[in-house]
Amino acid sequence: MSSAQDNPCTRCGACCASFRVDFARQELLSEGGTVPDGLTVDVTDATCRMRGTDHARPRCAALQGTVGERAGCGIYEWRPSPCREFGMRAPLGLGDEACNRARARHGLTPL
């Protein structure tokens, strides 16, 4: 039987340090959603972005730990929809193409 600790999706962090994360403002805590406003930046009147994900070397402000060793989302239960949907096309524990690209950027083997 596997646990969340065995799931590389909850301890890798490569995706959190590889991609821009934009989402609808309605997901912000101040707008009735769950994502803490302080971890975001405005993009347009309708969208915002997780702070740090638009840098040349992206790293989401909610990411804690060291990518590929022991990393996790500090707001996992409140993360925005792009993070919730990432990798859902692949079976649990098996990376999809975007996951494996993110892992490669950090010198990690594909899942």
C-alpha positions in Angstrom: 0.0 0.0 0.0 1.4 3.4 -0.9 1.1 6.7 0.9 1.4 10.3 0.0 5.1 10.1 1.1 5.7 7.5 -1.6 4.1 9.6 -4.3 6.8 11.6 -6.1 4.1 14.3 -7.0 4.0 15.3 -3.4 7.8 15.4 -2.7 9.6 16.2 -6.0 9.0 19.9 -6.5 10.4 20.0 -10.1 7.1 21.3 -11.5 7.0 24.1 -8.9 10.4 25.3 -10.1 9.8 25.0 -13.8 6.5 26.6 -15.0 4.6 29.8 -14.8 1.4 29.4 -12.8 -1.5 31.7 -13.9 -5.0 31.3 -12.7 -8.3 33.2 -12.3 -8.6 35.8 -9.6 -11.6 34.1 -8.2 -9.3 31.5 -6.7 -7.7 34.1 -4.4 -8.7 34.0 -0.7 -9.8 37.6 -0.9 -12.2 36.7 -3.8 -13.7 33.7 -2.0 -11.2 31.1 -3.1 -8.4 29.4 -1.2 -5.1 30.7 -2.6 -3.4 33.2 -0.2 -3.2 36.6 -1.9 0.3 37.4 -0.6 1.8 34.5 -2.6 0.5 36.0 -5.9 1.1 38.9 -8.3 -1.5 40.5 -10.5 -1.3 39.8 -14.3 -4.6 41.3 -15.6 -7.9 42.3 -14.0 -9.0 38.6 -14.4 -5.8 36.7 -13.7 -3.0 36.4 -11.3 0.2 34.4 -11.0 2.0 32.5 -8.3 4.8 34.7 -7.1 8.2 33.6 -8.4 6.9 31.5 -11.3 7.7 34.2 -13.9 11.4 34.5 -13.0 14.1 33.3 -15.5 14.7 30.5 -13.0 11.1 29.9 -11.8 10.5 28.8 -8.2 7.0 29.2 -6.8 6.8 31.2 -3.5 4.9 28.3 -1.9 7.5 25.7 -2.6 9.4 24.5 0.5 12.5 22.4 0.5 15.0 21.3 -2.1 13.8 20.2 -5.5 14.4 16.5 -6.2 15.4 15.8 -2.6 12.6 16.8 -0.3 10.3 19.4 -1.5 6.6 20.2 -1.1 4.0 22.8 -1.5 3.4 25.0 1.5 -0.2 25.5 0.5 -0.9 22.1 -1.0 -4.5 22.0 0.3 -5.1 25.6 -1.0 -3.1 25.5 -4.3 -4.6 27.0 -7.5 -6.3 24.9 -10.2 -3.2 24.7 -12.6 -1.3 23.0 -9.8 -4.2 20.7 -9.0 -4.6 19.7 -12.6 -0.9 19.2 -13.4 0.0 15.6 -14.2 -3.6 14.4 -13.9 -3.4 12.9 -17.4 -0.8 10.3 -16.1 -1.5 7.4 -13.8 -0.7 8.2 -10.1 3.1 8.1 -9.6 3.9 8.1 -13.3 5.0 11.4 -14.8 3.4 12.9 -17.9 5.4 14.7 -20.6 5.4 18.1 -18.8 6.4 16.4 -15.5 9.3 14.6 -17.1 10.4 17.9 -18.8 10.4 19.6 -15.4 12.3 16.8 -13.8 14.9 16.9 -16.7 15.5 20.6 -16.1 16.5 19.7 -12.6 18.7 16.7 -13.5 16.1 14.2 -12.3 15.2 11.0 -14.1 11.8 10.6 -15.7 9.1 8.8 -13.8 
